[in-house]
Amino acid sequence: MAAYSKDVWPSLEKQIQDAAGFPVAVSLDADSLAIKGYADSYALDDYLRKPIIDPVIKALSAITSDAMGKDALRAKLKSVVISYDEATAPVSNYADGITFADGTLRVNWKPYTNVDDIDARVAALTKVLENNL
C-alpha cells in the first residue's frame, strides 16, 4: 500500500481535486484500506480505483457540472477522507458508508468489493453531497 500511495495515489488525488474544481484536501487512509492477505491486489484498479475512487470522481463531477454546484461545493467541502472500517462499512447500502459533517466528506467502503457497482455508489455519494450543500 505504501507503493500505491507513492506511485498511483497522487494522480488519483489530482483527479478528485479536478472533479471538485478546486484543490480540496484529500486523505487516503492507506493503513485502513490495506486489507491483510490482499497485498498482491492493491495496485489493481479493482481494489481501490473502481469501487471507491472512480465513484468519488464521478459524483464530484456531477455536482460541479454547473456553476451553482461548483459554488456550493467550494463553499462547503473542506476535505475528503477515504478509509475502511470493517465494523461499519456497508456491504451494498453505500449511503451508510458516507458522511458529510463539518465540511468533511468521509467515504467508508470496503476495497475490492462489488467492483462493478459504480452507479449505485455514485448515486449514494451524489445524494449525500446534494443534501449537504
Backbone as CSV, one residue per row, in Angstrom:
resi,resn,N_x,N_y,N_z,CA_x,CA_y,CA_z,C_x,C_y,C_z
1,MET,0.833,-1.190,0.000,0.000,0.000,0.000,0.879,1.256,0.000
2,ALA,2.059,1.156,0.578,2.984,2.295,0.560,3.371,2.649,-0.869
3,ALA,3.617,1.644,-1.694,3.960,1.891,-3.098,2.779,2.518,-3.827
4,TYR,1.575,2.058,-3.544,0.365,2.624,-4.149,0.233,4.101,-3.775
5,SER,0.416,4.382,-2.493,0.310,5.763,-2.011,1.325,6.681,-2.675
6,LYS,2.488,6.134,-2.973,3.554,6.937,-3.569,3.443,7.035,-5.086
7,ASP,3.138,5.917,-5.738,3.203,5.856,-7.196,1.875,6.100,-7.906
8,VAL,0.780,5.646,-7.346,-0.520,5.708,-8.022,-1.404,6.818,-7.462
9,TRP,-1.453,6.933,-6.149,-2.371,7.845,-5.489,-2.247,9.309,-5.928
10,PRO,-1.066,9.889,-6.101,-1.001,11.318,-6.449,-1.817,11.695,-7.695
11,SER,-1.812,10.875,-8.721,-2.595,11.214,-9.920,-4.089,11.066,-9.656
12,LEU,-4.481,10.120,-8.822,-5.896,9.956,-8.480,-6.374,11.096,-7.585
13,GLU,-5.530,11.512,-6.673,-5.854,12.657,-5.818,-6.075,13.901,-6.682
14,LYS,-5.246,14.085,-7.670,-5.383,15.216,-8.594,-6.699,15.127,-9.366
15,GLN,-7.074,13.927,-9.776,-8.344,13.757,-10.488,-9.532,14.103,-9.593
16,ILE,-9.454,13.753,-8.318,-10.515,14.114,-7.371,-10.585,15.633,-7.237
17,GLN,-9.434,16.273,-7.095,-9.399,17.729,-6.974,-9.900,18.404,-8.249
18,ASP,-9.542,17.873,-9.404,-10.034,18.417,-10.670,-11.549,18.282,-10.763
19,ALA,-12.079,17.158,-10.324,-13.526,16.945,-10.352,-14.232,17.922,-9.411
20,ALA,-13.600,18.211,-8.275,-14.175,19.167,-7.321,-14.082,20.599,-7.838
21,GLY,-13.112,20.841,-8.702,-12.940,22.186,-9.251,-12.059,23.086,-8.409
22,PHE,-11.453,22.523,-7.381,-10.526,23.274,-6.536,-9.660,22.272,-5.767
23,PRO,-8.538,22.721,-5.213,-7.619,21.787,-4.546,-8.080,21.375,-3.139
24,VAL,-9.194,20.664,-3.084,-9.718,20.177,-1.815,-8.705,19.209,-1.197
25,ALA,-8.596,19.232,0.112,-7.719,18.299,0.815,-8.320,16.896,0.710
26,VAL,-7.511,15.938,0.288,-7.967,14.558,0.147,-7.022,13.666,0.937
27,SER,-7.607,12.843,1.781,-6.820,11.946,2.613,-7.188,10.500,2.302
28,LEU,-6.190,9.726,1.988,-6.360,8.295,1.756,-5.754,7.573,2.951
29,ASP,-6.592,6.936,3.752,-6.101,6.213,4.921,-5.595,4.845,4.467
30,ALA,-4.376,4.842,3.973,-3.784,3.640,3.389,-3.734,2.481,4.381
31,ASP,-3.502,2.771,5.641,-3.422,1.693,6.636,-4.753,0.954,6.749
32,SER,-5.854,1.687,6.811,-7.148,1.021,6.958,-7.589,0.336,5.667
33,LEU,-7.128,0.840,4.534,-7.510,0.281,3.238,-6.666,-0.933,2.836
34,ALA,-5.595,-1.171,3.551,-4.716,-2.306,3.268,-5.240,-3.539,4.002
35,ILE,-6.049,-4.305,3.323,-6.632,-5.492,3.936,-5.624,-6.641,3.874
36,LYS,-5.401,-7.243,5.023,-4.435,-8.337,5.137,-4.792,-9.457,4.167
37,GLY,-3.782,-9.939,3.456,-3.966,-11.023,2.522,-4.241,-10.582,1.090
38,TYR,-4.374,-9.271,0.881,-4.679,-8.752,-0.450,-3.558,-7.908,-1.037
39,ALA,-2.391,-7.967,-0.476,-1.278,-7.115,-0.914,-1.001,-7.224,-2.409
40,ASP,-1.168,-8.392,-2.978,-0.932,-8.560,-4.416,-1.971,-7.831,-5.265
41,SER,-3.066,-7.421,-4.667,-4.161,-6.786,-5.405,-4.202,-5.266,-5.265
42,TYR,-3.427,-4.694,-4.354,-3.511,-3.261,-4.072,-3.392,-2.397,-5.320
43,ALA,-2.527,-2.755,-6.243,-2.296,-1.935,-7.429,-3.351,-2.141,-8.520
44,LEU,-4.199,-3.136,-8.383,-5.235,-3.384,-9.384,-6.326,-2.317,-9.314
45,ASP,-6.858,-1.926,-10.458,-7.962,-0.965,-10.484,-9.166,-1.476,-9.704
46,ASP,-9.351,-2.793,-9.670,-10.485,-3.380,-8.963,-10.369,-3.260,-7.440
47,TYR,-9.189,-2.947,-6.937,-9.016,-2.884,-5.481,-9.547,-1.563,-4.915
48,LEU,-9.045,-0.436,-5.369,-9.487,0.870,-4.865,-10.136,1.756,-5.927
49,ARG,-9.546,1.766,-7.091,-9.990,2.732,-8.088,-11.459,2.566,-8.479
50,LYS,-11.832,1.397,-8.960,-13.198,1.202,-9.435,-14.245,1.262,-8.317
51,PRO,-14.035,0.592,-7.192,-15.090,0.602,-6.180,-15.146,1.851,-5.301
52,ILE,-14.076,2.648,-5.252,-14.070,3.789,-4.337,-13.694,5.098,-5.027
53,ILE,-12.549,5.152,-5.662,-12.029,6.406,-6.222,-12.882,6.902,-7.391
54,ASP,-13.175,6.034,-8.352,-13.969,6.461,-9.513,-15.349,6.994,-9.118
55,PRO,-16.072,6.342,-8.191,-17.357,6.918,-7.782,-17.227,8.308,-7.146
56,VAL,-16.166,8.527,-6.389,-15.948,9.859,-5.805,-15.745,10.885,-6.923
57,ILE,-14.913,10.549,-7.889,-14.645,11.455,-9.010,-15.933,11.737,-9.784
58,LYS,-16.699,10.699,-10.079,-17.934,10.872,-10.854,-18.981,11.677,-10.100
59,ALA,-19.110,11.454,-8.803,-20.087,12.204,-8.009,-19.698,13.676,-7.923
60,LEU,-18.425,13.955,-7.692,-17.978,15.349,-7.642,-18.167,16.014,-9.002
61,SER,-17.894,15.297,-10.072,-18.088,15.841,-11.418,-19.557,16.151,-11.683
62,ALA,-20.437,15.298,-11.188,-21.877,15.540,-11.357,-22.302,16.803,-10.616
63,ILE,-21.801,16.976,-9.407,-22.145,18.162,-8.608,-21.607,19.430,-9.261
64,THR,-20.415,19.360,-9.813,-19.781,20.568,-10.369,-20.075,20.765,-11.852
65,SER,-21.108,20.102,-12.351,-21.439,20.231,-13.773,-22.061,21.584,-14.113
66,ASP,-22.452,22.347,-13.092,-22.958,23.705,-13.337,-22.376,24.664,-12.296
67,ALA,-22.523,25.937,-12.551,-21.918,26.965,-11.691,-22.456,26.912,-10.265
68,MET,-23.750,26.659,-10.110,-24.341,26.613,-8.778,-23.718,25.484,-7.955
69,GLY,-23.541,24.316,-8.570,-22.926,23.196,-7.880,-21.481,23.459,-7.525
70,LYS,-20.747,24.058,-8.465,-19.338,24.395,-8.205,-19.220,25.323,-7.008
71,ASP,-20.060,26.366,-6.997,-20.008,27.346,-5.905,-20.377,26.707,-4.567
72,ALA,-21.422,25.882,-4.580,-21.862,25.236,-3.344,-20.794,24.291,-2.806
73,LEU,-20.188,23.529,-3.701,-19.149,22.583,-3.276,-17.946,23.322,-2.711
74,ARG,-17.522,24.353,-3.406,-16.371,25.134,-2.942,-16.638,25.769,-1.574
75,ALA,-17.876,26.192,-1.350,-18.239,26.850,-0.090,-18.315,25.873,1.082
76,LYS,-18.723,24.635,0.824,-18.993,23.702,1.914,-17.968,22.589,2.103
77,LEU,-17.366,22.109,1.009,-16.455,20.972,1.113,-15.049,21.433,1.474
78,LYS,-14.555,20.937,2.585,-13.207,21.288,3.043,-12.223,20.133,2.853
79,SER,-12.728,18.901,2.951,-11.843,17.749,2.802,-12.626,16.490,2.450
80,VAL,-11.895,15.539,1.896,-12.431,14.218,1.570,-11.529,13.200,2.256
81,VAL,-12.137,12.284,2.991,-11.390,11.241,3.684,-11.893,9.890,3.179
82,ILE,-10.979,9.096,2.669,-11.314,7.765,2.174,-10.642,6.750,3.090
83,SER,-11.471,5.880,3.678,-10.947,4.899,4.624,-11.823,3.646,4.586
84,TYR,-11.437,2.677,5.389,-12.223,1.451,5.520,-12.198,0.997,6.962
85,ASP,-13.401,0.862,7.524,-13.559,0.328,8.873,-14.443,-0.914,8.746
86,GLU,-13.851,-2.065,8.934,-14.570,-3.327,8.737,-15.856,-3.397,9.547
87,ALA,-15.866,-2.820,10.730,-17.029,-2.909,11.612,-18.204,-2.065,11.124
88,THR,-17.946,-1.009,10.350,-19.036,-0.100,9.978,-19.249,0.068,8.476
89,ALA,-18.361,-0.435,7.656,-18.519,-0.283,6.203,-19.672,-1.160,5.703
90,PRO,-20.575,-0.585,4.902,-21.696,-1.372,4.391,-21.255,-2.323,3.278
91,VAL,-22.009,-3.386,3.096,-21.730,-4.324,2.023,-22.274,-3.778,0.706
92,SER,-23.503,-3.260,0.731,-24.087,-2.749,-0.501,-24.949,-1.506,-0.312
93,ASN,-25.375,-1.181,0.876,-26.152,0.033,1.108,-25.157,1.184,1.278
94,TYR,-24.661,1.654,0.135,-23.494,2.535,0.113,-23.672,3.840,0.878
95,ALA,-24.879,4.346,0.941,-25.116,5.591,1.671,-24.730,5.457,3.140
96,ASP,-24.843,4.250,3.684,-24.474,4.034,5.081,-22.973,4.186,5.327
97,GLY,-22.180,4.197,4.272,-20.741,4.343,4.412,-20.251,5.746,4.085
98,ILE,-21.190,6.700,3.992,-20.835,8.071,3.622,-21.365,9.029,4.679
99,THR,-20.515,9.946,5.109,-20.972,11.029,5.975,-20.417,12.349,5.443
100,PHE,-21.133,13.398,5.739,-20.680,14.749,5.402,-20.975,15.609,6.612
101,ALA,-19.942,16.002,7.324,-20.104,16.815,8.528,-18.922,17.755,8.662
102,ASP,-19.197,18.963,9.080,-18.154,19.966,9.301,-17.239,20.131,8.093
103,GLY,-17.824,20.013,6.899,-17.064,20.219,5.676,-16.262,19.025,5.205
104,THR,-16.361,17.897,5.918,-15.602,16.702,5.547,-16.516,15.618,4.999
105,LEU,-16.217,15.202,3.782,-16.887,14.061,3.168,-16.070,12.829,3.507
106,ARG,-16.679,11.892,4.222,-15.997,10.653,4.600,-16.630,9.491,3.850
107,VAL,-15.772,8.712,3.198,-16.209,7.534,2.455,-15.587,6.309,3.117
108,ASN,-16.433,5.436,3.623,-16.001,4.226,4.328,-16.590,3.025,3.597
109,TRP,-15.883,2.566,2.575,-16.303,1.404,1.800,-15.170,0.392,1.758
110,LYS,-15.553,-0.865,1.681,-14.554,-1.936,1.613,-13.945,-1.996,0.215
111,PRO,-12.629,-2.000,0.139,-11.972,-2.177,-1.159,-12.266,-3.559,-1.737
112,TYR,-12.146,-3.653,-3.057,-12.185,-4.938,-3.756,-13.503,-5.671,-3.570
113,THR,-14.593,-4.912,-3.426,-15.910,-5.497,-3.192,-16.926,-4.865,-4.128
114,ASN,-17.778,-5.692,-4.720,-18.815,-5.191,-5.636,-18.219,-4.184,-6.615
115,VAL,-17.174,-4.586,-7.262,-16.336,-3.714,-8.086,-17.101,-2.992,-9.192
116,ASP,-18.067,-3.649,-9.789,-18.789,-3.047,-10.902,-20.048,-2.299,-10.479
117,ASP,-20.241,-2.111,-9.201,-21.428,-1.437,-8.674,-21.197,0.078,-8.594
118,ILE,-20.600,0.624,-9.628,-20.191,2.029,-9.633,-21.383,2.978,-9.607
119,ASP,-22.404,2.725,-10.420,-23.543,3.647,-10.491,-24.249,3.813,-9.148
120,ALA,-24.431,2.735,-8.415,-25.079,2.818,-7.108,-24.230,3.624,-6.125
121,ARG,-22.937,3.480,-6.220,-22.039,4.241,-5.347,-22.059,5.729,-5.703
122,VAL,-22.039,6.018,-6.999,-22.101,7.413,-7.447,-23.412,8.040,-6.990
123,ALA,-24.518,7.323,-7.142,-25.823,7.838,-6.727,-25.855,8.137,-5.232
124,ALA,-25.294,7.240,-4.428,-25.267,7.452,-2.975,-24.428,8.679,-2.619
125,LEU,-23.263,8.790,-3.215,-22.402,9.952,-2.958,-23.061,11.252,-3.406
126,THR,-23.632,11.242,-4.595,-24.272,12.444,-5.131,-25.410,12.891,-4.224
127,LYS,-26.205,11.943,-3.759,-27.334,12.288,-2.880,-26.847,12.898,-1.563
128,VAL,-25.830,12.301,-0.968,-25.293,12.840,0.280,-24.747,14.249,0.069
129,LEU,-24.022,14.441,-1.018,-23.483,15.765,-1.310,-24.602,16.777,-1.545
130,GLU,-25.570,16.420,-2.369,-26.677,17.347,-2.660,-27.458,17.715,-1.400
131,ASN,-27.631,16.762,-0.504,-28.363,17.029,0.730,-27.592,17.908,1.715
132,ASN,-26.289,18.044,1.504,-25.461,18.801,2.450,-24.876,20.079,1.886
133,LEU,-25.163,20.385,0.638,-24.618,21.604,0.043,-25.647,22.710,0.026
